[in-house]
Amino acid sequence: MNKRLMTKLMVAVFALSGLMVFAANNETVSRALNIARPDVKVQISGSVQRDDKTVLLEKAETVKAGEVLAWNISSANEGTADAQNYRVVGQVAKGTTFIAGTAKGEGSPAITYSIDDGKTFSAQPLIDEKQPDGTIKKVPAPVSMYTQVKFEWATPIVSDTKVNATYRVRVK
């Protein structure tokens, strides 16, 4: 290999490794340059109501048919900038059914639902229903078809603040 080509290759490798180091240390660089950025930490917790007591799911050995599980998604912006267009999605696990009217969030998020495992979301998912005359009519999907619930905040999640989103499901 000639000396000129080898020098060009070494410069290219050095440049690439420099980019990789920069990418790997992006958070460190952001802090060093005082670049403001959001840093949202999400914590999901669940509980079940039993014998007039709330039991955290990690302490409940099993759940029984008919029991109601309450899910809480807590999002804390620990960054130095507001989190714009923030959204979280809660799962409706197989073997459970979403309970209508239980999705709520602090700060008035838009709440939408999916019936196709998160491919699409709508405030009122619709399904096709065949009518007696053979035509197809769009009708509201039953909540038993819901697979996810999404919370989207139009207003930013301000630095050093937290928002909570909650919903309930019933064990089948």
C-alpha positions in Angstrom: 0.0 0.0 0.0 1.4 3.4 -0.9 2.2 5.9 1.8 -0.3 8.6 0.6 -3.2 6.1 0.6 -2.3 4.8 4.0 -2.2 8.4 5.4 -5.7 9.1 3.9 -7.0 5.9 5.5 -5.5 6.8 8.9 -7.1 10.2 8.7 -10.5 8.7 7.8 -10.3 6.2 10.6 -9.4 8.9 13.1 -12.2 11.1 11.9 -14.7 8.3 12.2 -13.5 7.3 15.6 -13.7 11.0 16.7 -17.4 11.1 15.6 -18.1 7.9 17.5 -16.5 9.3 20.6 -18.5 12.5 20.2 -21.7 10.5 19.7 -20.9 8.3 22.7 -20.2 11.4 24.9 -23.1 13.5 23.6 -24.7 13.8 27.0 -21.4 14.8 28.6 -20.8 17.3 25.8 -24.3 18.7 26.3 -23.7 19.2 30.0 -20.3 20.7 29.4 -21.6 23.2 26.9 -24.7 23.8 29.1 -27.1 22.8 26.3 -30.6 22.6 27.7 -32.4 19.3 27.0 -35.3 17.4 28.5 -34.6 14.1 30.4 -37.8 12.3 31.2 -37.7 9.4 33.6 -40.8 7.1 33.4 -42.0 4.8 36.2 -44.9 2.4 35.9 -46.6 1.0 38.9 -49.7 -1.1 39.4 -52.0 -2.0 42.2 -55.0 -4.2 42.9 -57.9 -3.4 45.3 -58.3 -6.3 47.8 -60.3 -6.5 51.0 -60.7 -2.7 51.0 -56.9 -2.3 50.7 -54.6 -1.3 47.9 -51.9 -3.9 47.2 -49.0 -3.2 44.9 -48.8 -5.7 42.1 -45.2 -6.7 43.0 -46.5 -7.8 46.4 -49.7 -9.5 45.1 -48.9 -13.1 44.5 -51.6 -13.6 41.9 -54.6 -11.7 40.5 -58.0 -13.2 40.2 -60.7 -12.9 37.6 -62.9 -9.9 38.3 -60.2 -7.9 40.1 -59.5 -4.4 39.0 -55.9 -3.3 38.4 -54.9 0.3 38.6 -52.0 1.4 36.5 -50.0 4.6 37.1 -47.5 6.0 34.7 -45.4 8.7 36.3 -43.1 10.9 34.1 -40.6 13.2 35.7 -38.7 15.7 33.5 -35.3 15.8 35.3 -33.7 17.7 32.4 -32.8 21.3 31.9 -35.4 22.0 29.2 -39.1 21.4 28.7 -40.2 18.1 27.1 -42.2 19.1 24.0 -45.0 17.0 22.6 -44.6 14.4 25.3 -46.6 11.1 25.1 -46.7 7.8 26.9 -48.6 4.6 26.0 -50.0 2.2 28.5 -50.7 -1.4 27.6 -53.9 -3.3 28.2 -52.5 -6.7 28.8 -54.0 -9.9 27.4 -56.3 -11.4 29.9 -57.5 -7.9 31.0 -60.2 -5.5 29.7 -59.9 -1.7 29.8 -62.5 -0.1 32.0 -64.2 2.8 30.1 -63.8 6.3 31.6 -60.8 5.4 33.8 -58.0 7.0 31.7 -57.0 10.3 33.3 -53.9 12.4 33.2 -52.5 15.5 35.0 -52.3 18.6 32.8 -55.2 17.6 30.5 -53.5 15.3 28.0 -55.3 14.1 24.9 -56.3 10.5 25.5 -56.6 8.0 22.6 -57.0 4.3 22.3 -55.7 1.5 20.0 -57.5 -1.7 19.0 -54.7 -2.8 16.6 -51.7 -3.2 19.0 -50.6 0.4 18.7 -50.6 0.8 14.9 -53.3 3.5 15.1 -55.0 5.5 17.9 -58.3 7.3 18.1 -60.4 9.0 20.7 -63.2 6.6 19.7 -61.9 3.5 17.8 -64.4 2.3 15.2 -65.0 -1.2 13.7 -67.0 -2.4 10.7 -70.4 -3.9 11.6 -72.5 -5.7 9.0 -76.1 -4.4 8.9 -79.1 -6.6 8.2 -79.3 -5.2 4.7 -75.7 -6.3 4.0 -74.1 -2.8 4.2 -71.2 -2.1 6.4 -71.5 0.6 9.1 -68.7 2.0 11.3 -69.6 1.6 15.0 -67.6 2.3 18.2 -65.4 -0.6 19.1 -66.2 -2.2 22.5 -63.6 -1.5 25.2 -62.9 -5.2 25.3 -60.9 -4.7 22.1 -58.7 -1.9 23.4 -55.0 -2.9 23.4 -53.3 0.4 24.4 -54.2 3.8 25.9 -52.0 6.8 24.8 -51.7 10.1 26.7 -50.3 13.1 24.8 -49.6 16.5 26.3 -49.9 19.6 24.1 -48.3 21.8 26.7 -44.7 21.1 27.5 -43.6 19.1 30.6 -41.6 21.7 32.3 -38.1 21.0 33.7 -38.2 19.6 37.3 -41.9 18.7 37.1 -43.8 15.4 37.0 -47.1 14.3 35.4 -49.1 11.2 36.1 -51.4 9.2 33.9 -53.7 6.5 35.2 -56.1 3.9 33.9 -57.8 0.7 35.1 -58.3 -2.7 33.7 -60.4 -5.7 34.9 -58.9 -9.2 35.0 -60.9 -11.6 32.8 
